[in-house]
Amino acid sequence: MSKQSMREEAERLIRETMEKRNLVVKHGATRIEAVCGKCGAPNRLQADRGETRVKYVCKQCGHKQETL
Ligand SMILES: [Zn+2]
């Protein structure tokens, strides 16, 4: 194996690892339907897997809060 092809192989592996990691992050994200504590408007949020408390700003009234 030449130096050139070894470098290409290494770069390919790094690229594949990065792509897999991105997929895992996307797959692990969950959607949360949060209802604003101030105006009651529904807000659709994205949270990482296992994360239940997400800080967000209500899209309707701009009230800053955390999901329960
Ligand atoms: Zn609100």
PDB file of the backbone (N, CA, C, O) and the ligand in Angstrom, with CONECT records:
HET     ZN  A 101       1
ATOM      1  N   MET A   1       0.849  -1.201   0.000  1.00  0.00           N
ATOM      2  CA  MET A   1       0.000   0.000   0.000  1.00  0.00           C
ATOM      3  C   MET A   1       0.887   1.256   0.000  1.00  0.00           C
ATOM      4  O   MET A   1       1.805   1.369   0.813  1.00  0.00           O
ATOM      5  N   SER A   2       0.616   2.174  -0.893  1.00  0.00           N
ATOM      6  CA  SER A   2       1.439   3.371  -0.976  1.00  0.00           C
ATOM      7  C   SER A   2       1.021   4.386   0.100  1.00  0.00           C
ATOM      8  O   SER A   2      -0.050   4.274   0.698  1.00  0.00           O
ATOM      9  N   LYS A   3       1.881   5.364   0.325  1.00  0.00           N
ATOM     10  CA  LYS A   3       1.555   6.394   1.323  1.00  0.00           C
ATOM     11  C   LYS A   3       0.283   7.139   0.952  1.00  0.00           C
ATOM     12  O   LYS A   3      -0.537   7.483   1.802  1.00  0.00           O
ATOM     13  N   GLN A   4       0.149   7.377  -0.354  1.00  0.00           N
ATOM     14  CA  GLN A   4      -1.022   8.121  -0.830  1.00  0.00           C
ATOM     15  C   GLN A   4      -2.311   7.372  -0.506  1.00  0.00           C
ATOM     16  O   GLN A   4      -3.264   7.961   0.004  1.00  0.00           O
ATOM     17  N   SER A   5      -2.340   6.091  -0.796  1.00  0.00           N
ATOM     18  CA  SER A   5      -3.585   5.346  -0.571  1.00  0.00           C
ATOM     19  C   SER A   5      -3.839   5.129   0.912  1.00  0.00           C
ATOM     20  O   SER A   5      -4.989   5.022   1.338  1.00  0.00           O
ATOM     21  N   MET A   6      -2.763   5.063   1.705  1.00  0.00           N
ATOM     22  CA  MET A   6      -2.955   4.935   3.151  1.00  0.00           C
ATOM     23  C   MET A   6      -3.597   6.190   3.716  1.00  0.00           C
ATOM     24  O   MET A   6      -4.450   6.123   4.601  1.00  0.00           O
ATOM     25  N   ARG A   7      -3.176   7.340   3.190  1.00  0.00           N
ATOM     26  CA  ARG A   7      -3.744   8.596   3.671  1.00  0.00           C
ATOM     27  C   ARG A   7      -5.216   8.700   3.264  1.00  0.00           C
ATOM     28  O   ARG A   7      -6.057   9.149   4.042  1.00  0.00           O
ATOM     29  N   GLU A   8      -5.509   8.282   2.044  1.00  0.00           N
ATOM     30  CA  GLU A   8      -6.896   8.316   1.584  1.00  0.00           C
ATOM     31  C   GLU A   8      -7.773   7.393   2.430  1.00  0.00           C
ATOM     32  O   GLU A   8      -8.907   7.735   2.765  1.00  0.00           O
ATOM     33  N   GLU A   9      -7.245   6.239   2.764  1.00  0.00           N
ATOM     34  CA  GLU A   9      -7.998   5.282   3.592  1.00  0.00           C
ATOM     35  C   GLU A   9      -8.266   5.879   4.973  1.00  0.00           C
ATOM     36  O   GLU A   9      -9.370   5.750   5.504  1.00  0.00           O
ATOM     37  N   ALA A  10      -7.262   6.529   5.552  1.00  0.00           N
ATOM     38  CA  ALA A  10      -7.419   7.132   6.873  1.00  0.00           C
ATOM     39  C   ALA A  10      -8.473   8.234   6.833  1.00  0.00           C
ATOM     40  O   ALA A  10      -9.309   8.332   7.732  1.00  0.00           O
ATOM     41  N   GLU A  11      -8.431   9.057   5.796  1.00  0.00           N
ATOM     42  CA  GLU A  11      -9.416  10.137   5.675  1.00  0.00           C
ATOM     43  C   GLU A  11     -10.823   9.586   5.500  1.00  0.00           C
ATOM     44  O   GLU A  11     -11.788  10.141   6.025  1.00  0.00           O
ATOM     45  N   ARG A  12     -10.930   8.492   4.759  1.00  0.00           N
ATOM     46  CA  ARG A  12     -12.239   7.875   4.540  1.00  0.00           C
ATOM     47  C   ARG A  12     -12.819   7.378   5.873  1.00  0.00           C
ATOM     48  O   ARG A  12     -14.005   7.552   6.153  1.00  0.00           O
ATOM     49  N   LEU A  13     -11.962   6.760   6.681  1.00  0.00           N
ATOM     50  CA  LEU A  13     -12.417   6.240   7.974  1.00  0.00           C
ATOM     51  C   LEU A  13     -12.887   7.376   8.879  1.00  0.00           C
ATOM     52  O   LEU A  13     -13.912   7.260   9.552  1.00  0.00           O
ATOM     53  N   ILE A  14     -12.132   8.470   8.890  1.00  0.00           N
ATOM     54  CA  ILE A  14     -12.510   9.617   9.727  1.00  0.00           C
ATOM     55  C   ILE A  14     -13.852  10.170   9.278  1.00  0.00           C
ATOM     56  O   ILE A  14     -14.711  10.485  10.101  1.00  0.00           O
ATOM     57  N   ARG A  15     -14.027  10.286   7.954  1.00  0.00           N
ATOM     58  CA  ARG A  15     -15.283  10.817   7.422  1.00  0.00           C
ATOM     59  C   ARG A  15     -16.462   9.916   7.809  1.00  0.00           C
ATOM     60  O   ARG A  15     -17.522  10.401   8.206  1.00  0.00           O
ATOM     61  N   GLU A  16     -16.262   8.612   7.689  1.00  0.00           N
ATOM     62  CA  GLU A  16     -17.342   7.668   8.029  1.00  0.00           C
ATOM     63  C   GLU A  16     -17.696   7.759   9.508  1.00  0.00           C
ATOM     64  O   GLU A  16     -18.870   7.706   9.876  1.00  0.00           O
ATOM     65  N   THR A  17     -16.671   7.896  10.358  1.00  0.00           N
ATOM     66  CA  THR A  17     -16.913   7.999  11.801  1.00  0.00           C
ATOM     67  C   THR A  17     -17.717   9.254  12.111  1.00  0.00           C
ATOM     68  O   THR A  17     -18.647   9.217  12.916  1.00  0.00           O
ATOM     69  N   MET A  18     -17.360  10.360  11.475  1.00  0.00           N
ATOM     70  CA  MET A  18     -18.077  11.616  11.704  1.00  0.00           C
ATOM     71  C   MET A  18     -19.537  11.485  11.266  1.00  0.00           C
ATOM     72  O   MET A  18     -20.442  11.941  11.964  1.00  0.00           O
ATOM     73  N   GLU A  19     -19.759  10.865  10.118  1.00  0.00           N
ATOM     74  CA  GLU A  19     -21.121  10.715   9.612  1.00  0.00           C
ATOM     75  C   GLU A  19     -21.954   9.857  10.548  1.00  0.00           C
ATOM     76  O   GLU A  19     -23.114  10.167  10.816  1.00  0.00           O
ATOM     77  N   LYS A  20     -21.360   8.778  11.045  1.00  0.00           N
ATOM     78  CA  LYS A  20     -22.074   7.916  11.985  1.00  0.00           C
ATOM     79  C   LYS A  20     -22.440   8.695  13.236  1.00  0.00           C
ATOM     80  O   LYS A  20     -23.556   8.579  13.743  1.00  0.00           O
ATOM     81  N   ARG A  21     -21.499   9.491  13.732  1.00  0.00           N
ATOM     82  CA  ARG A  21     -21.754  10.259  14.948  1.00  0.00           C
ATOM     83  C   ARG A  21     -22.923  11.227  14.734  1.00  0.00           C
ATOM     84  O   ARG A  21     -23.773  11.386  15.610  1.00  0.00           O
ATOM     85  N   ASN A  22     -22.958  11.861  13.579  1.00  0.00           N
ATOM     86  CA  ASN A  22     -24.062  12.780  13.273  1.00  0.00           C
ATOM     87  C   ASN A  22     -25.396  12.047  13.260  1.00  0.00           C
ATOM     88  O   ASN A  22     -26.401  12.557  13.755  1.00  0.00           O
ATOM     89  N   LEU A  23     -25.397  10.849  12.692  1.00  0.00           N
ATOM     90  CA  LEU A  23     -26.631  10.078  12.632  1.00  0.00           C
ATOM     91  C   LEU A  23     -27.116   9.726  14.033  1.00  0.00           C
ATOM     92  O   LEU A  23     -28.308   9.795  14.329  1.00  0.00           O
ATOM     93  N   VAL A  24     -26.169   9.350  14.886  1.00  0.00           N
ATOM     94  CA  VAL A  24     -26.530   8.970  16.254  1.00  0.00           C
ATOM     95  C   VAL A  24     -27.160  10.156  16.968  1.00  0.00           C
ATOM     96  O   VAL A  24     -28.154  10.005  17.678  1.00  0.00           O
ATOM     97  N   VAL A  25     -26.579  11.333  16.779  1.00  0.00           N
ATOM     98  CA  VAL A  25     -27.113  12.523  17.438  1.00  0.00           C
ATOM     99  C   VAL A  25     -28.538  12.790  16.969  1.00  0.00           C
ATOM    100  O   VAL A  25     -29.422  13.085  17.772  1.00  0.00           O
ATOM    101  N   LYS A  26     -28.752  12.683  15.651  1.00  0.00           N
ATOM    102  CA  LYS A  26     -30.085  12.926  15.117  1.00  0.00           C
ATOM    103  C   LYS A  26     -31.086  11.902  15.659  1.00  0.00           C
ATOM    104  O   LYS A  26     -32.207  12.238  16.040  1.00  0.00           O
ATOM    105  N   HIS A  27     -30.640  10.636  15.680  1.00  0.00           N
ATOM    106  CA  HIS A  27     -31.535   9.573  16.119  1.00  0.00           C
ATOM    107  C   HIS A  27     -31.872   9.716  17.598  1.00  0.00           C
ATOM    108  O   HIS A  27     -32.986   9.413  18.024  1.00  0.00           O
ATOM    109  N   GLY A  28     -30.882  10.189  18.388  1.00  0.00           N
ATOM    110  CA  GLY A  28     -31.082  10.287  19.827  1.00  0.00           C
ATOM    111  C   GLY A  28     -31.940  11.468  20.242  1.00  0.00           C
ATOM    112  O   GLY A  28     -32.432  11.515  21.370  1.00  0.00           O
ATOM    113  N   ALA A  29     -32.124  12.426  19.336  1.00  0.00           N
ATOM    114  CA  ALA A  29     -32.899  13.605  19.698  1.00  0.00           C
ATOM    115  C   ALA A  29     -34.385  13.263  19.747  1.00  0.00           C
ATOM    116  O   ALA A  29     -34.893  12.521  18.907  1.00  0.00           O
ATOM    117  N   THR A  30     -35.055  13.805  20.723  1.00  0.00           N
ATOM    118  CA  THR A  30     -36.485  13.557  20.842  1.00  0.00           C
ATOM    119  C   THR A  30     -37.237  14.871  20.747  1.00  0.00           C
ATOM    120  O   THR A  30     -36.693  15.938  21.031  1.00  0.00           O
ATOM    121  N   ARG A  31     -38.477  14.779  20.349  1.00  0.00           N
ATOM    122  CA  ARG A  31     -39.327  15.965  20.265  1.00  0.00           C
ATOM    123  C   ARG A  31     -40.130  16.096  21.549  1.00  0.00           C
ATOM    124  O   ARG A  31     -40.655  15.114  22.075  1.00  0.00           O
ATOM    125  N   ILE A  32     -40.213  17.291  22.031  1.00  0.00           N
ATOM    126  CA  ILE A  32     -41.000  17.548  23.234  1.00  0.00           C
ATOM    127  C   ILE A  32     -42.077  18.566  22.889  1.00  0.00           C
ATOM    128  O   ILE A  32     -41.805  19.606  22.289  1.00  0.00           O
ATOM    129  N   GLU A  33     -43.290  18.248  23.277  1.00  0.00           N
ATOM    130  CA  GLU A  33     -44.380  19.208  23.138  1.00  0.00           C
ATOM    131  C   GLU A  33     -44.539  19.908  24.482  1.00  0.00           C
ATOM    132  O   GLU A  33     -45.007  19.309  25.450  1.00  0.00           O
ATOM    133  N   ALA A  34     -44.155  21.151  24.534  1.00  0.00           N
ATOM    134  CA  ALA A  34     -44.247  21.892  25.783  1.00  0.00           C
ATOM    135  C   ALA A  34     -45.341  22.953  25.670  1.00  0.00           C
ATOM    136  O   ALA A  34     -45.504  23.603  24.638  1.00  0.00           O
ATOM    137  N   VAL A  35     -46.069  23.100  26.749  1.00  0.00           N
ATOM    138  CA  VAL A  35     -47.111  24.124  26.782  1.00  0.00           C
ATOM    139  C   VAL A  35     -46.609  25.283  27.634  1.00  0.00           C
ATOM    140  O   VAL A  35     -46.180  25.096  28.773  1.00  0.00           O
ATOM    141  N   CYS A  36     -46.670  26.461  27.076  1.00  0.00           N
ATOM    142  CA  CYS A  36     -46.173  27.643  27.768  1.00  0.00           C
ATOM    143  C   CYS A  36     -46.928  27.855  29.084  1.00  0.00           C
ATOM    144  O   CYS A  36     -48.158  27.809  29.127  1.00  0.00           O
ATOM    145  N   GLY A  37     -46.154  28.091  30.164  1.00  0.00           N
ATOM    146  CA  GLY A  37     -46.767  28.278  31.461  1.00  0.00           C
ATOM    147  C   GLY A  37     -47.449  29.636  31.586  1.00  0.00           C
ATOM    148  O   GLY A  37     -48.200  29.868  32.533  1.00  0.00           O
ATOM    149  N   LYS A  38     -47.196  30.518  30.655  1.00  0.00           N
ATOM    150  CA  LYS A  38     -47.749  31.860  30.755  1.00  0.00           C
ATOM    151  C   LYS A  38     -48.977  32.040  29.871  1.00  0.00           C
ATOM    152  O   LYS A  38     -50.023  32.490  30.337  1.00  0.00           O
ATOM    153  N   CYS A  39     -48.844  31.684  28.585  1.00  0.00           N
ATOM    154  CA  CYS A  39     -49.949  31.935  27.668  1.00  0.00           C
ATOM    155  C   CYS A  39     -50.611  30.646  27.185  1.00  0.00           C
ATOM    156  O   CYS A  39     -51.672  30.694  26.564  1.00  0.00           O
ATOM    157  N   GLY A  40     -49.989  29.482  27.467  1.00  0.00           N
ATOM    158  CA  GLY A  40     -50.605  28.214  27.112  1.00  0.00           C
ATOM    159  C   GLY A  40     -50.400  27.790  25.667  1.00  0.00           C
ATOM    160  O   GLY A  40     -51.021  26.829  25.213  1.00  0.00           O
ATOM    161  N   ALA A  41     -49.548  28.482  24.946  1.00  0.00           N
ATOM    162  CA  ALA A  41     -49.303  28.130  23.553  1.00  0.00           C
ATOM    163  C   ALA A  41     -48.412  26.887  23.487  1.00  0.00           C
ATOM    164  O   ALA A  41     -47.486  26.749  24.286  1.00  0.00           O
ATOM    165  N   PRO A  42     -48.684  25.980  22.541  1.00  0.00           N
ATOM    166  CA  PRO A  42     -47.831  24.807  22.380  1.00  0.00           C
ATOM    167  C   PRO A  42     -46.517  25.174  21.695  1.00  0.00           C
ATOM    168  O   PRO A  42     -46.502  25.935  20.727  1.00  0.00           O
ATOM    169  N   ASN A  43     -45.409  24.623  22.210  1.00  0.00           N
ATOM    170  CA  ASN A  43     -44.092  24.841  21.618  1.00  0.00           C
ATOM    171  C   ASN A  43     -43.453  23.496  21.348  1.00  0.00           C
ATOM    172  O   ASN A  43     -43.363  22.658  22.246  1.00  0.00           O
ATOM    173  N   ARG A  44     -43.004  23.278  20.113  1.00  0.00           N
ATOM    174  CA  ARG A  44     -42.341  22.022  19.768  1.00  0.00           C
ATOM    175  C   ARG A  44     -40.836  22.210  19.924  1.00  0.00           C
ATOM    176  O   ARG A  44     -40.231  23.076  19.292  1.00  0.00           O
ATOM    177  N   LEU A  45     -40.241  21.370  20.788  1.00  0.00           N
ATOM    178  CA  LEU A  45     -38.815  21.508  21.075  1.00  0.00           C
ATOM    179  C   LEU A  45     -38.080  20.232  20.728  1.00  0.00           C
ATOM    180  O   LEU A  45     -38.676  19.160  20.621  1.00  0.00           O
ATOM    181  N   GLN A  46     -36.764  20.365  20.550  1.00  0.00           N
ATOM    182  CA  GLN A  46     -35.915  19.191  20.362  1.00  0.00           C
ATOM    183  C   GLN A  46     -35.003  19.051  21.564  1.00  0.00           C
ATOM    184  O   GLN A  46     -34.402  20.026  22.016  1.00  0.00           O
ATOM    185  N   ALA A  47     -34.900  17.834  22.083  1.00  0.00           N
ATOM    186  CA  ALA A  47     -34.043  17.576  23.232  1.00  0.00           C
ATOM    187  C   ALA A  47     -33.190  16.352  22.965  1.00  0.00           C
ATOM    188  O   ALA A  47     -33.587  15.455  22.221  1.00  0.00           O
ATOM    189  N   ASP A  48     -32.023  16.321  23.571  1.00  0.00           N
ATOM    190  CA  ASP A  48     -31.180  15.138  23.470  1.00  0.00           C
ATOM    191  C   ASP A  48     -31.818  14.007  24.254  1.00  0.00           C
ATOM    192  O   ASP A  48     -32.610  14.232  25.169  1.00  0.00           O
ATOM    193  N   ARG A  49     -31.460  12.787  23.880  1.00  0.00           N
ATOM    194  CA  ARG A  49     -32.019  11.625  24.554  1.00  0.00           C
ATOM    195  C   ARG A  49     -31.700  11.688  26.056  1.00  0.00           C
ATOM    196  O   ARG A  49     -30.563  11.960  26.440  1.00  0.00           O
ATOM    197  N   GLY A  50     -32.690  11.440  26.883  1.00  0.00           N
ATOM    198  CA  GLY A  50     -32.480  11.424  28.326  1.00  0.00           C
ATOM    199  C   GLY A  50     -32.585  12.789  28.966  1.00  0.00           C
ATOM    200  O   GLY A  50     -32.608  12.913  30.191  1.00  0.00           O
ATOM    201  N   GLU A  51     -32.647  13.820  28.129  1.00  0.00           N
ATOM    202  CA  GLU A  51     -32.755  15.164  28.684  1.00  0.00           C
ATOM    203  C   GLU A  51     -34.225  15.565  28.742  1.00  0.00           C
ATOM    204  O   GLU A  51     -34.910  15.577  27.719  1.00  0.00           O
ATOM    205  N   THR A  52     -34.708  15.891  29.937  1.00  0.00           N
ATOM    206  CA  THR A  52     -36.123  16.232  30.070  1.00  0.00           C
ATOM    207  C   THR A  52     -36.324  17.718  30.345  1.00  0.00           C
ATOM    208  O   THR A  52     -37.373  18.281  30.034  1.00  0.00           O
ATOM    209  N   ARG A  53     -35.317  18.337  30.924  1.00  0.00           N
ATOM    210  CA  ARG A  53     -35.441  19.768  31.210  1.00  0.00           C
ATOM    211  C   ARG A  53     -34.754  20.560  30.105  1.00  0.00           C
ATOM    212  O   ARG A  53     -33.528  20.576  30.001  1.00  0.00           O
ATOM    213  N   VAL A  54     -35.552  21.205  29.299  1.00  0.00           N
ATOM    214  CA  VAL A  54     -35.014  21.984  28.190  1.00  0.00           C
ATOM    215  C   VAL A  54     -35.424  23.434  28.355  1.00  0.00           C
ATOM    216  O   VAL A  54     -36.603  23.749  28.520  1.00  0.00           O
ATOM    217  N   LYS A  55     -34.439  24.305  28.306  1.00  0.00           N
ATOM    218  CA  LYS A  55     -34.749  25.730  28.373  1.00  0.00           C
ATOM    219  C   LYS A  55     -35.253  26.185  27.017  1.00  0.00           C
ATOM    220  O   LYS A  55     -34.675  25.840  25.987  1.00  0.00           O
ATOM    221  N   TYR A  56     -36.302  26.940  27.015  1.00  0.00           N
ATOM    222  CA  TYR A  56     -36.798  27.460  25.750  1.00  0.00           C
ATOM    223  C   TYR A  56     -37.532  28.781  25.974  1.00  0.00           C
ATOM    224  O   TYR A  56     -37.896  29.153  27.089  1.00  0.00           O
ATOM    225  N   VAL A  57     -37.724  29.451  24.867  1.00  0.00           N
ATOM    226  CA  VAL A  57     -38.456  30.715  24.894  1.00  0.00           C
ATOM    227  C   VAL A  57     -39.745  30.515  24.113  1.00  0.00           C
ATOM    228  O   VAL A  57     -39.720  30.080  22.962  1.00  0.00           O
ATOM    229  N   CYS A  58     -40.854  30.828  24.734  1.00  0.00           N
ATOM    230  CA  CYS A  58     -42.149  30.639  24.072  1.00  0.00           C
ATOM    231  C   CYS A  58     -42.189  31.435  22.774  1.00  0.00           C
ATOM    232  O   CYS A  58     -41.865  32.622  22.741  1.00  0.00           O
ATOM    233  N   LYS A  59     -42.599  30.744  21.695  1.00  0.00           N
ATOM    234  CA  LYS A  59     -42.634  31.422  20.398  1.00  0.00           C
ATOM    235  C   LYS A  59     -43.795  32.396  20.321  1.00  0.00           C
ATOM    236  O   LYS A  59     -43.810  33.285  19.470  1.00  0.00           O
ATOM    237  N   GLN A  60     -44.765  32.232  21.208  1.00  0.00           N
ATOM    238  CA  GLN A  60     -45.959  33.071  21.168  1.00  0.00           C
ATOM    239  C   GLN A  60     -45.756  34.370  21.949  1.00  0.00           C
ATOM    240  O   GLN A  60     -45.972  35.462  21.423  1.00  0.00           O
ATOM    241  N   CYS A  61     -45.329  34.237  23.237  1.00  0.00           N
ATOM    242  CA  CYS A  61     -45.251  35.423  24.087  1.00  0.00           C
ATOM    243  C   CYS A  61     -43.818  35.769  24.490  1.00  0.00           C
ATOM    244  O   CYS A  61     -43.585  36.813  25.100  1.00  0.00           O
ATOM    245  N   GLY A  62     -42.844  34.896  24.153  1.00  0.00           N
ATOM    246  CA  GLY A  62     -41.454  35.197  24.455  1.00  0.00           C
ATOM    247  C   GLY A  62     -41.059  34.931  25.888  1.00  0.00           C
ATOM    248  O   GLY A  62     -39.988  35.356  26.320  1.00  0.00           O
ATOM    249  N   HIS A  63     -41.908  34.227  26.645  1.00  0.00           N
ATOM    250  CA  HIS A  63     -41.627  33.923  28.046  1.00  0.00           C
ATOM    251  C   HIS A  63     -40.547  32.849  28.128  1.00  0.00           C
ATOM    252  O   HIS A  63     -40.675  31.781  27.528  1.00  0.00           O
ATOM    253  N   LYS A  64     -39.466  33.144  28.888  1.00  0.00           N
ATOM    254  CA  LYS A  64     -38.382  32.180  29.056  1.00  0.00           C
ATOM    255  C   LYS A  64     -38.742  31.193  30.151  1.00  0.00           C
ATOM    256  O   LYS A  64     -39.184  31.586  31.230  1.00  0.00           O
ATOM    257  N   GLN A  65     -38.551  29.901  29.870  1.00  0.00           N
ATOM    258  CA  GLN A  65     -38.902  28.885  30.858  1.00  0.00           C
ATOM    259  C   GLN A  65     -38.181  27.578  30.574  1.00  0.00           C
ATOM    260  O   GLN A  65     -37.394  27.467  29.634  1.00  0.00           O
ATOM    261  N   GLU A  66     -38.476  26.581  31.424  1.00  0.00           N
ATOM    262  CA  GLU A  66     -37.883  25.255  31.288  1.00  0.00           C
ATOM    263  C   GLU A  66     -39.007  24.232  31.248  1.00  0.00           C
ATOM    264  O   GLU A  66     -40.021  24.385  31.930  1.00  0.00           O
ATOM    265  N   THR A  67     -38.823  23.191  30.447  1.00  0.00           N
ATOM    266  CA  THR A  67     -39.840  22.136  30.457  1.00  0.00           C
ATOM    267  C   THR A  67     -39.738  21.345  31.751  1.00  0.00           C
ATOM    268  O   THR A  67     -38.672  21.296  32.364  1.00  0.00           O
ATOM    269  N   LEU A  68     -40.822  20.731  32.168  1.00  0.00           N
ATOM    270  CA  LEU A  68     -40.836  19.978  33.421  1.00  0.00           C
ATOM    271  C   LEU A  68     -40.370  18.550  33.188  1.00  0.00           C
ATOM    272  O   LEU A  68     -40.313  17.757  34.128  1.00  0.00           O
TER     273      LEU A  68
HETATM  274 ZN    ZN A 101     -46.176  31.837  25.997  1.00  0.00          ZN2+
END
